[in-house]
Amino acid sequence: MAFEFLLEQSVQYALISGIAIALFCSSVGLFLVLRKFALFGDALAHTAFGGVAFGLFIGVYPLWAAYVISILGALGLTKLRQRFDISGDAAVAILLTTGIAVGIILFSITDTDLHLDDDHVEEMGGIENVEESHEEHEEHEEVHEENGESHDEHTIDDFKDMTHAHDMEEFLFGSILNITPENVITIFVLCIAILVILKLIYKKLLYTTFSEEQARVSGIPVEKINYLLIGMSGVAAVTSMQLVGVLLVSALFVIPNVSAMLYGRSFKQTIILSVFFSLFSVVMGIIIAYPFGIEPSGCIVLLAIAILMGSLVAKGTGMVKTAGIVAKRA
């Protein structure tokens, strides 16, 4: 069977999680794009990377630490921006660079023994087995002594360093095929929560997005709505980090929405198209990547880019005769 791999549990977990992430990232991302805050999701993901490193550093579950740090960082910077009138792009740059810098430093000083907990040791058959595997590997190699020098011996420290680097790589580039049932449940619950909140505040959020001053005059609690959007964006960024990694999170927030805005004649049509483009990119990206042994994150983003390029061609050749939602905003 050509698609026999779809019966594998890891692929099914990846698809379920990917669909949930695509749904809430495209929905929340559209409001960020319309507010000219497209890279805010990217900044939140980089802040979350610092949160992951902080969680490992203090010995708590890294993703929960990432949620807290990401949301607190975004809320704090929003307050700072309001008080000192810092521009949006500068605020994003500050949040982004601070998060990645803190993450790199904390990862570099975190004790690698934290990555070798009891569960890891059990899966590998014990630390002794790891050392024995290195010794067995050495036995198959002929050691030639030349000028009194010999090949360096592999030690358990080498294994720790490799594990340490692998952990950082998973957060940077995503690890959707390594996702656990607990992660799937968490992602699904967060997806439902975000979509329900969006449904409840839809009209107020839409009004605030297109005309913040009029919304404030109408009695809508603009500040609370904005903070709620920031909180949802933080949760979405940290969660999607498991799918595409820190470096590509902004793609899920931005690219499907930009493509949809080229077609959309109304906000509802635009958000439906955005969700469709996002779902297609994620599902097909995972399905294409798995058989060829390539990273799903890169494949997902390239498919989203392909949809955008096709949309631009259709727009340029006159196949799409609409100015899209952007023109309606003016």
CORNORTA-V46011 format. One record per residue. RES is the residue in one small letter. PHI is phi in radians with two decimals (none if undefined). BURIAL is 1 if it has 9 or more other C-alpha atoms within 8 Angstrom, else 0. D_LAST is the distance of its C-alpha to the last C-alpha in Angstrom with 2 decimals. Layout:
res:RES phi:PHI burial:BURIAL d_last:D_LAST
res:RES phi:PHI burial:BURIAL d_last:D_LAST
This chain:
res:m phi:none burial:0 d_last:52.59
res:a phi:-1.20 burial:0 d_last:49.61
res:f phi:-1.94 burial:0 d_last:47.43
res:e phi:-1.10 burial:0 d_last:50.24
res:f phi:-1.12 burial:0 d_last:48.46
res:l phi:-1.17 burial:1 d_last:45.99
res:l phi:-1.42 burial:0 d_last:48.94
res:e phi:-1.24 burial:0 d_last:49.13
res:q phi:-1.11 burial:0 d_last:48.09
res:s phi:-1.10 burial:1 d_last:46.13
res:v phi:-1.21 burial:1 d_last:43.93
res:q phi:-1.12 burial:1 d_last:43.39
res:y phi:-1.06 burial:1 d_last:42.43
res:a phi:-1.11 burial:1 d_last:40.01
res:l phi:-1.18 burial:1 d_last:38.35
res:i phi:-1.08 burial:1 d_last:38.10
res:s phi:-1.15 burial:1 d_last:36.65
res:g phi:-1.08 burial:1 d_last:34.30
res:i phi:-1.11 burial:1 d_last:32.90
res:a phi:-1.10 burial:1 d_last:32.36
res:i phi:-1.13 burial:1 d_last:30.69
res:a phi:-1.07 burial:1 d_last:28.39
res:l phi:-1.09 burial:1 d_last:27.32
res:f phi:-1.44 burial:1 d_last:26.32
res:c phi:-1.21 burial:1 d_last:25.03
res:s phi:-1.20 burial:1 d_last:22.47
res:s phi:-1.21 burial:1 d_last:21.46
res:v phi:-1.19 burial:1 d_last:21.20
res:g phi:-1.08 burial:1 d_last:19.80
res:l phi:-1.08 burial:1 d_last:16.62
res:f phi:-1.17 burial:1 d_last:15.69
res:l phi:-1.17 burial:1 d_last:16.75
res:v phi:-1.12 burial:1 d_last:14.76
res:l phi:-1.17 burial:1 d_last:11.44
res:r phi:-1.52 burial:1 d_last:12.59
res:k phi:1.03 burial:0 d_last:13.38
res:f phi:-2.20 burial:1 d_last:16.97
res:a phi:-1.05 burial:1 d_last:18.16
res:l phi:-1.55 burial:1 d_last:21.60
res:f phi:-1.11 burial:1 d_last:22.36
res:g phi:-1.08 burial:1 d_last:24.34
res:d phi:-1.11 burial:1 d_last:26.33
res:a phi:-1.11 burial:1 d_last:27.17
res:l phi:-1.12 burial:1 d_last:28.29
res:a phi:-1.15 burial:1 d_last:30.48
res:h phi:-1.18 burial:1 d_last:32.11
res:t phi:-1.14 burial:1 d_last:32.75
res:a phi:-1.09 burial:1 d_last:34.24
res:f phi:-1.06 burial:1 d_last:36.51
res:g phi:-1.12 burial:1 d_last:37.86
res:g phi:-1.16 burial:1 d_last:38.31
res:v phi:-1.06 burial:1 d_last:40.28
res:a phi:-1.09 burial:1 d_last:42.52
res:f phi:-1.15 burial:1 d_last:43.00
res:g phi:-1.08 burial:1 d_last:44.01
res:l phi:-1.13 burial:1 d_last:46.55
res:f phi:-1.16 burial:1 d_last:47.76
res:i phi:-1.66 burial:0 d_last:48.58
res:g phi:1.48 burial:0 d_last:49.72
res:v phi:-2.01 burial:1 d_last:47.20
res:y phi:-1.03 burial:0 d_last:45.26
res:p phi:-1.05 burial:1 d_last:42.64
res:l phi:-1.21 burial:1 d_last:39.71
res:w phi:-1.16 burial:1 d_last:40.02
res:a phi:-1.10 burial:1 d_last:40.12
res:a phi:-1.12 burial:1 d_last:37.01
res:y phi:-1.04 burial:1 d_last:35.09
res:v phi:-1.14 burial:1 d_last:36.21
res:i phi:-1.12 burial:1 d_last:35.65
res:s phi:-1.09 burial:1 d_last:32.21
res:i phi:-1.20 burial:1 d_last:30.91
res:l phi:-1.11 burial:0 d_last:32.74
res:g phi:-1.10 burial:1 d_last:31.52
res:a phi:-1.15 burial:1 d_last:27.85
res:l phi:-1.15 burial:1 d_last:28.32
res:g phi:-1.10 burial:0 d_last:30.37
res:l phi:-1.20 burial:1 d_last:27.96
res:t phi:-1.10 burial:0 d_last:25.09
res:k phi:-1.08 burial:0 d_last:27.44
res:l phi:-1.11 burial:1 d_last:28.40
res:r phi:-1.12 burial:1 d_last:24.87
res:q phi:-1.16 burial:0 d_last:24.16
res:r phi:-1.31 burial:0 d_last:27.49
res:f phi:-1.89 burial:0 d_last:27.51
res:d phi:0.97 burial:0 d_last:23.82
res:i phi:-1.48 burial:1 d_last:24.01
res:s phi:-1.14 burial:0 d_last:20.93
res:g phi:-1.07 burial:0 d_last:19.70
res:d phi:-1.19 burial:0 d_last:21.08
res:a phi:-1.19 burial:0 d_last:24.32
res:a phi:-1.10 burial:1 d_last:24.73
res:v phi:-1.09 burial:1 d_last:24.42
res:a phi:-1.09 burial:1 d_last:26.96
res:i phi:-1.11 burial:0 d_last:29.31
res:l phi:-1.11 burial:1 d_last:29.29
res:l phi:-1.12 burial:1 d_last:29.74
res:t phi:-1.20 burial:1 d_last:32.58
res:t phi:-1.12 burial:1 d_last:34.35
res:g phi:-1.08 burial:1 d_last:34.50
res:i phi:-1.23 burial:1 d_last:35.88
res:a phi:-1.16 burial:1 d_last:38.32
res:v phi:-1.09 burial:1 d_last:39.71
res:g phi:-1.08 burial:1 d_last:40.03
res:i phi:-1.10 burial:1 d_last:41.97
res:i phi:-1.13 burial:0 d_last:44.29
res:l phi:-1.18 burial:1 d_last:45.04
res:f phi:-1.10 burial:1 d_last:45.62
res:s phi:-1.25 burial:0 d_last:48.02
res:i phi:-1.85 burial:0 d_last:50.09
res:t phi:-1.23 burial:1 d_last:50.03
res:d phi:-1.12 burial:0 d_last:53.50
res:t phi:-1.17 burial:1 d_last:53.53
res:d phi:-1.10 burial:0 d_last:56.11
res:l phi:-1.11 burial:1 d_last:53.27
res:h phi:-1.44 burial:1 d_last:52.18
res:l phi:-1.89 burial:1 d_last:55.67
res:d phi:-1.37 burial:0 d_last:55.95
res:d phi:-1.06 burial:0 d_last:58.54
res:d phi:-1.12 burial:0 d_last:56.39
res:h phi:-1.10 burial:1 d_last:55.84
res:v phi:-1.13 burial:1 d_last:59.53
res:e phi:-1.10 burial:0 d_last:60.58
res:e phi:-1.06 burial:0 d_last:58.39
res:m phi:-1.65 burial:1 d_last:60.01
res:g phi:1.43 burial:1 d_last:63.49
res:g phi:1.75 burial:1 d_last:63.88
res:i phi:-1.07 burial:1 d_last:63.58
res:e phi:-1.06 burial:0 d_last:67.09
res:n phi:-1.15 burial:1 d_last:66.03
res:v phi:-1.12 burial:1 d_last:63.29
res:e phi:-1.14 burial:1 d_last:65.89
res:e phi:-1.14 burial:0 d_last:68.34
res:s phi:-1.12 burial:0 d_last:65.84
res:h phi:-1.19 burial:1 d_last:65.54
res:e phi:-1.16 burial:1 d_last:69.32
res:e phi:-1.10 burial:0 d_last:69.77
res:h phi:-1.10 burial:0 d_last:67.36
res:e phi:-1.22 burial:1 d_last:69.44
res:e phi:-1.13 burial:0 d_last:72.65
res:h phi:-1.41 burial:0 d_last:71.45
res:e phi:-1.79 burial:0 d_last:70.98
res:e phi:-1.53 burial:0 d_last:73.97
res:v phi:-1.59 burial:0 d_last:74.00
res:h phi:-1.82 burial:0 d_last:75.45
res:e phi:-1.69 burial:0 d_last:76.61
res:e phi:-2.24 burial:0 d_last:76.48
res:n phi:1.01 burial:0 d_last:77.57
res:g phi:1.34 burial:0 d_last:77.63
res:e phi:-1.96 burial:0 d_last:73.92
res:s phi:-2.41 burial:0 d_last:72.50
res:h phi:-1.15 burial:0 d_last:69.17
res:d phi:-1.20 burial:0 d_last:67.21
res:e phi:-1.47 burial:0 d_last:67.43
res:h phi:-1.37 burial:0 d_last:64.41
res:t phi:-2.17 burial:0 d_last:64.09
res:i phi:-1.12 burial:1 d_last:62.13
res:d phi:-1.11 burial:0 d_last:60.04
res:d phi:-1.10 burial:0 d_last:58.76
res:f phi:-1.13 burial:0 d_last:57.68
res:k phi:-1.08 burial:1 d_last:55.92
res:d phi:-1.10 burial:1 d_last:53.99
res:m phi:-1.14 burial:0 d_last:52.90
res:t phi:-1.12 burial:1 d_last:51.80
res:h phi:-1.04 burial:1 d_last:49.91
res:a phi:-1.15 burial:0 d_last:48.02
res:h phi:-1.13 burial:0 d_last:47.35
res:d phi:-1.04 burial:0 d_last:45.76
res:m phi:-1.11 burial:1 d_last:43.32
res:e phi:-1.11 burial:1 d_last:42.57
res:e phi:-1.09 burial:1 d_last:41.77
res:f phi:-1.28 burial:1 d_last:39.12
res:l phi:-1.30 burial:1 d_last:37.64
res:f phi:-2.02 burial:1 d_last:37.58
res:g phi:1.54 burial:1 d_last:37.78
res:s phi:-2.65 burial:1 d_last:40.77
res:i phi:-1.13 burial:1 d_last:39.66
res:l phi:-1.35 burial:0 d_last:43.01
res:n phi:-1.79 burial:0 d_last:44.89
res:i phi:-1.24 burial:1 d_last:43.13
res:t phi:-1.76 burial:0 d_last:45.46
res:p phi:-1.01 burial:0 d_last:45.62
res:e phi:-1.12 burial:0 d_last:44.80
res:n phi:-1.10 burial:0 d_last:41.60
res:v phi:-1.06 burial:1 d_last:40.64
res:i phi:-1.10 burial:0 d_last:41.18
res:t phi:-1.07 burial:0 d_last:39.21
res:i phi:-1.08 burial:1 d_last:36.20
res:f phi:-1.11 burial:1 d_last:36.39
res:v phi:-1.10 burial:0 d_last:36.62
res:l phi:-1.11 burial:1 d_last:33.67
res:c phi:-1.07 burial:1 d_last:31.59
res:i phi:-1.06 burial:0 d_last:32.54
res:a phi:-1.08 burial:0 d_last:31.89
res:i phi:-1.15 burial:1 d_last:28.36
res:l phi:-1.14 burial:1 d_last:27.42
res:v phi:-1.15 burial:0 d_last:29.02
res:i phi:-1.08 burial:0 d_last:27.18
res:l phi:-1.06 burial:0 d_last:23.79
res:k phi:-1.14 burial:0 d_last:24.87
res:l phi:-1.21 burial:0 d_last:25.98
res:i phi:-1.87 burial:0 d_last:22.91
res:y phi:-0.91 burial:0 d_last:20.35
res:k phi:-1.14 burial:0 d_last:18.69
res:k phi:-1.17 burial:1 d_last:18.83
res:l phi:-1.15 burial:1 d_last:17.59
res:l phi:-1.14 burial:1 d_last:14.59
res:y phi:-1.08 burial:1 d_last:13.81
res:t phi:-1.12 burial:1 d_last:14.53
res:t phi:-1.17 burial:1 d_last:12.36
res:f phi:-1.53 burial:1 d_last:9.03
res:s phi:-2.67 burial:0 d_last:10.29
res:e phi:-1.13 burial:1 d_last:13.55
res:e phi:-1.16 burial:0 d_last:14.63
res:q phi:-1.15 burial:0 d_last:14.45
res:a phi:-1.11 burial:1 d_last:16.20
res:r phi:-1.14 burial:1 d_last:18.82
res:v phi:-1.13 burial:0 d_last:19.44
res:s phi:-1.33 burial:0 d_last:19.91
res:g phi:1.63 burial:0 d_last:22.64
res:i phi:-1.32 burial:0 d_last:21.28
res:p phi:-1.26 burial:0 d_last:23.16
res:v phi:-1.02 burial:1 d_last:20.24
res:e phi:-1.08 burial:0 d_last:22.74
res:k phi:-1.14 burial:0 d_last:24.82
res:i phi:-1.09 burial:1 d_last:21.97
res:n phi:-1.11 burial:0 d_last:20.93
res:y phi:-1.14 burial:1 d_last:24.60
res:l phi:-1.14 burial:0 d_last:25.11
res:l phi:-1.11 burial:1 d_last:22.36
res:i phi:-1.08 burial:1 d_last:24.01
res:g phi:-1.09 burial:1 d_last:27.36
res:m phi:-1.14 burial:1 d_last:26.42
res:s phi:-1.12 burial:1 d_last:24.95
res:g phi:-1.10 burial:1 d_last:28.26
res:v phi:-1.10 burial:1 d_last:30.31
res:a phi:-1.12 burial:1 d_last:28.41
res:a phi:-1.14 burial:1 d_last:28.80
res:v phi:-1.16 burial:1 d_last:32.50
res:t phi:-1.17 burial:1 d_last:33.22
res:s phi:-1.23 burial:1 d_last:31.57
res:m phi:-1.04 burial:1 d_last:33.57
res:q phi:-1.23 burial:1 d_last:36.56
res:l phi:-1.53 burial:1 d_last:35.03
res:v phi:-2.03 burial:1 d_last:33.63
res:g phi:1.46 burial:1 d_last:34.78
res:v phi:-1.03 burial:1 d_last:33.20
res:l phi:-1.25 burial:1 d_last:32.33
res:l phi:-2.13 burial:1 d_last:30.22
res:v phi:-1.02 burial:1 d_last:28.55
res:s phi:-1.05 burial:1 d_last:25.06
res:a phi:-1.07 burial:1 d_last:25.38
res:l phi:-1.23 burial:1 d_last:25.41
res:f phi:-1.35 burial:1 d_last:22.35
res:v phi:-1.84 burial:1 d_last:20.22
res:i phi:-1.06 burial:1 d_last:21.59
res:p phi:-1.06 burial:1 d_last:21.62
res:n phi:-1.24 burial:1 d_last:18.03
res:v phi:-1.10 burial:1 d_last:16.85
res:s phi:-1.08 burial:1 d_last:19.06
res:a phi:-1.14 burial:1 d_last:17.83
res:m phi:-1.18 burial:1 d_last:14.12
res:l phi:-1.28 burial:1 d_last:15.39
res:y phi:-1.80 burial:1 d_last:16.88
res:g phi:-1.04 burial:1 d_last:15.08
res:r phi:-1.65 burial:1 d_last:13.91
res:s phi:-2.56 burial:0 d_last:13.52
res:f phi:-1.15 burial:0 d_last:13.76
res:k phi:-1.09 burial:0 d_last:17.51
res:q phi:-1.11 burial:1 d_last:18.07
res:t phi:-1.12 burial:1 d_last:16.38
res:i phi:-1.22 burial:1 d_last:18.56
res:i phi:-1.16 burial:0 d_last:21.59
res:l phi:-1.11 burial:1 d_last:21.27
res:s phi:-1.07 burial:1 d_last:20.84
res:v phi:-1.09 burial:1 d_last:23.97
res:f phi:-1.09 burial:0 d_last:25.82
res:f phi:-1.08 burial:1 d_last:25.20
res:s phi:-1.16 burial:1 d_last:26.21
res:l phi:-1.08 burial:1 d_last:29.29
res:f phi:-1.06 burial:1 d_last:30.36
res:s phi:-1.10 burial:1 d_last:30.19
res:v phi:-1.21 burial:1 d_last:32.14
res:v phi:-1.10 burial:1 d_last:34.77
res:m phi:-1.19 burial:1 d_last:35.47
res:g phi:-1.06 burial:1 d_last:35.40
res:i phi:-1.20 burial:1 d_last:38.17
res:i phi:-1.13 burial:1 d_last:40.12
res:i phi:-1.30 burial:1 d_last:40.12
res:a phi:-1.23 burial:1 d_last:40.83
res:y phi:-1.05 burial:1 d_last:43.79
res:p phi:-1.11 burial:0 d_last:46.29
res:f phi:-1.63 burial:0 d_last:45.74
res:g phi:1.17 burial:0 d_last:46.04
res:i phi:-1.90 burial:0 d_last:42.77
res:e phi:-1.20 burial:0 d_last:40.30
res:p phi:-1.04 burial:1 d_last:37.90
res:s phi:-1.02 burial:1 d_last:35.14
res:g phi:-1.14 burial:0 d_last:34.97
res:c phi:-1.14 burial:1 d_last:35.23
res:i phi:-1.05 burial:1 d_last:32.38
res:v phi:-1.18 burial:1 d_last:29.99
res:l phi:-1.13 burial:0 d_last:31.18
res:l phi:-1.16 burial:1 d_last:30.58
res:a phi:-1.09 burial:1 d_last:27.00
res:i phi:-1.13 burial:1 d_last:26.64
res:a phi:-1.07 burial:0 d_last:28.35
res:i phi:-1.11 burial:1 d_last:25.89
res:l phi:-1.12 burial:1 d_last:22.99
res:m phi:-1.09 burial:0 d_last:24.96
res:g phi:-1.09 burial:0 d_last:25.72
res:s phi:-1.15 burial:1 d_last:22.10
res:l phi:-1.14 burial:1 d_last:21.23
res:v phi:-1.12 burial:0 d_last:24.25
res:a phi:-1.08 burial:1 d_last:23.31
res:k phi:-1.18 burial:1 d_last:19.84
res:g phi:-1.19 burial:0 d_last:21.53
res:t phi:-1.55 burial:0 d_last:24.26
res:g phi:1.50 burial:0 d_last:22.10
res:m phi:-1.17 burial:0 d_last:23.43
res:v phi:-1.90 burial:1 d_last:19.97
res:k phi:-1.87 burial:0 d_last:18.10
res:t phi:-2.66 burial:0 d_last:14.66
res:a phi:-1.40 burial:1 d_last:11.40
res:g phi:1.40 burial:1 d_last:11.37
res:i phi:-1.20 burial:1 d_last:9.38
res:v phi:-1.09 burial:1 d_last:7.22
res:a phi:-1.16 burial:0 d_last:5.66
res:k phi:-1.26 burial:0 d_last:5.52
res:r phi:-1.32 burial:0 d_last:3.82
res:a phi:-1.19 burial:0 d_last:0.00
